[in-house]
Amino acid sequence: MQQIIALFVNLVFLGQAFTIMLVYVWSRRNPYIRMNFFGLMNFQAPYLPWVLLGFSVLLGNPIIVDFIGIAVGHVYYFLEDVFPSQPGGFKLLRTPGFLKTILDPAAEDPNYNPLPEEERPGGFEWGDGQAPQEGPASREEQEEGDNQER
């Protein structure tokens, strides 16, 4: 969707729009998180994309990129989180099958038998059977020594 909009506004690089889209979706999914912007403003997470848009305006950046990210994020959030939970709603966005084939983890082998504990490599008993080292006593030991001297 971002690529289609980018054609109409003559944008080549959509990295910032994609970032704002991810921020928008995260902020909508975490509405009760309190945010702080440079120690100047306190607000809740749903306002974060708009605060970043305002900061872009202050820096003199083109705001169309931020608007594209917010618009695409809003459409994604609605289709992924809001619409399916409505009465009669269903999930419109689905992961393509070839991506599931490539990225899903392999099924576990039912015939896999791990090595017994004693035959596994490693497993050094760190600290067991070692004598305490000589050196500066801990604060508790020093306090005990002070109390015994009195």
N, C-alpha and C positions, 0 to 999 in steps of 0.2 A: 504494500500500500504506500509505503514511503517513497518507493521508486517512482510510482505513478505521479504522486504529488510533486516529486522533485523535477519531473519533466516539465511541468507547467510553470515552475518558479525558477528554472534554469540553475538547479543545484547539482553539483557533481559529487561532493563528499557528504555523506549522510551520517557520519560518526557522531556528531554532536546531537543530531535529531534522535538517533537511536539511543544515546545515553539519556536524553531527557525522557524518552518513551519508557525506558527501564525505571527511571526515577519516579515517573508518574504511576506506573503499575505498582511499584513497591510502596509508594506513599498511600495509595488507595487501599492496599491490602493490610497496612499497618496504621490505621487512623488514630490510635491513641498514643503513639510514640511522640515524645516531646523533643523538639529540635531547637538548636541554638545556632544562629548565623553570625559568625565572627564576634560573638559575645555582645552583639547589639540588639538582636531580636530573638524573642522566644516565641515559638509557634508549634502547632501540631503538624505531623507529617503530611497530611493532605495538602498543605499550603506550600510544601517545598518546591514543586515545579514552578509555582508562581513567584516565589522568592527568587529562584534562579533566573527566571525571565526578567524580573525587575533588575537584578544585578547585571544581566546582559545589556539592558537598556542603559544603565549607568556607565558601563564600559564602552558603549557606543557600538556594540555588535548588532548585526541584523537580527531582528526578533522573529523573522519568518521561520528560521530554523527551529527555534524553540517552540513556536506555534505548531509546526508540523509534528514535532515529537509529542507534544501534549495531545494533539488531535488523534494521532495514531495510537498513542497509549490509551486514550479514552475509549476508542473503538475496541481495542484489544481487551481492555478491562471489562467493558460491557459484554462482549461476546464470550469471554472466558469465565467471568465470575458472576455477573448479574443476570444475564438472560437465562442460563441453564437453571438457576434457582427459582425462577418465576413459575407460576402455575402454567403448565403446558409448554414450558421452555425445554430446550434440548441443546446439546453441545454442538455448535457449528464448526468450531475449529478442531481439526484432528491432525495428529502427527502422521506424515506420509509413511507408508509401509516400508519403503527402502531405508528411511532413516532409523526406524525401529530395528530392522534387520542388522544394520551396521552398528548401532550404538547400544542396543540392549545387551546386558550381560548374558553369557552362555548359561544354559540350564546346568544345575549341579549334577554331577555324575553319581547315580545311585550306587555304583560299585566302588566308590572311593572309600578306602580305609586308611586313616592317618596312622603314622607311626606311633607306637606307645611312647609315653612321656620319657622313659629312661633311654630310649634310642634316638631321641631328637637331638640335633646339634645345639650347642649353646647350653643355656640353663645354669650358668655359674651362680653359686649361692653367694651373692654379694653381702658381705658383712657378717655372715654366720660363722661363729667360731673364732673370730678375731679378738685379740686383746684390745682394751681401750688404749688409745694413744696417749703418751705423755704430752702435756702442753698446757696452755692456759685453761684453767677450770671454767666451767660454765658459770653463769651468774647465780644459779640456784646453789651450786656447790660452794661458791664463795660465800654466799649468805649463810649456808649451814655451818661453814667453818667459823665465820664471825660469831654466830650465835653460840657455838660450843666454847669459844674463847671467853665469853662473858660469863 
